[in-house]
Amino acid sequence: MNLADCKILIIDDDEATNFLTSFIFKELCFDCEVEFELSAESALNNFALDNTNLPDIILLDINMPGMSGWEFLNEFGKRKYYSFKKISIYMLSTSIFDTDKLKAKSYPEVVDYLEKPLNEEKINILMQNIIAQKK
């Protein structure tokens, strides 16, 4: 399946992690658009400026300076961006706490919880989920 029309936004303040993730996506030859935001606030600001170009998938870090991933989810829900487009959100974190995993499941937009670092296996599973959603 051609994923060229799939847009993925990764919201993570860790530039090294973002570089590694970008490299893995390129190595795996997934032909989807992958963009990065270093803060949750800037992602929301960009959504407010243009809600016609929203991503299909968001990989969202939990612990970031300024607005956390949880705060992003709350604001995302208040602004009702899901009414413009179905956006699947995957929490992305180094946290291994069951409380974080349970909290993530309490948000209807959150599809899954992925532990950092992303690797080839996790990205392959993610992409298979995306392909299944597009069918």
N, C-alpha and C positions, 0 to 999 in steps of 0.2 A: 504494500500500500504506500502511496506517495504521501509523505507527511509535510510537503512543502507549504501547505496552507495552515499548518499548525504553528501557533505562536506560544512560546514558553517564556515566562518571566521569572527570573530567580531574584528574590529579594534577600540579600545577605550582605552584611557589612564586612565580611572577610574576603578581601581581594585575592588572597592566595587560593582560597577554596574556590572562588569564582573562576580563576584562571584554570585550575585543575578540572573543574566541571566542564568548562568550555572546551578544553583539550579533549576530554573523554567523548563528549558529544561529536566533535569533529572526527576523532579516530574511529568512532562507530559508524560514521557516514550517515547519520540521521539527517535528512534534508529538511529540518524544521528550523524556524527562526528562533534563536535563543538570545534573549536580552537580559541585562542585569541592572538592578537598582541597588545602591549601597545603603539605602534607608527606606523604611516603610513610609515615612512622610513623603519622600519624593515620589514614590510609586503612587500614592493616593493623589498627590498634586497633579501628576501626569494624567491619571484617570479623569480628574476633574476638568482638565484642559481639553481632553479628547476622549470621550466615552464611546467613540465609534471604532477605536482601534485597540480594544481590550484583548488581553491574552486569553488563550484557551486553557492554559495550565499556569498555575503559580506555585513555585517552590518557595516556601516561606520559612526563613529562620525565626526561631523563637526569641533568642536573647540578642538584642541589638541595642546600641545606645539610642537615646531618644525614645522613639515609639517601638515597643516590643511587638513580636508577632501576634500576641494575644490582643494587644490594643489595635493593631491593624485589622484583625478579624472583626472586632467590635465596630470599628469605624466603617469598614467595608460593608457590614450588615446594615448599619444605619443609613448609609448612602445608597443602598439597594442596587449596587452595580450588577448583581445577578439578574436584575430585571431587564438589562440590556443584552446580556449574553450569558450562557451557561459557562461558568468558570470553575474548573476543578482545582482545589487547593490541596497541596501536599505540604505538611509541616516538615521542616528540615532542621534537625537539631543534633547537638552532641549529648543532649540530656537523655539519660536512660531511665528516668523516673517514671514509674507506672502512672503517677498522678498527671504528668504532662501528656502521656499517651491517652489517658481517659478524658482529660480536658479537651484534647484535640478532637476526639470523637463526638463531643457535645456540640460541635459546630456543624451544621448541615452542609456547608460548603467544603468541609475538609474530607477528602477521600481517603487519605492514609497518612501515616507518620513514618518518615524515613530518618534513619540515624546517619549522621555524618561520620566519615566522609562518604560522599557518593562514589561509587566505583562502577566498573563496567557491568557487573551483575545487577546492581540496583537500577542503573539507568536502563538496561535491557528490560527489566520487569516493568519499570515505569512506562517505557515506550510501548510495550505489549498492552498495558492498560489503556493507553491513549488510542491505540489502534482498535481495541475492542469497543471503546466509547464512540469512535467515529463510524462504526458499522450500523 
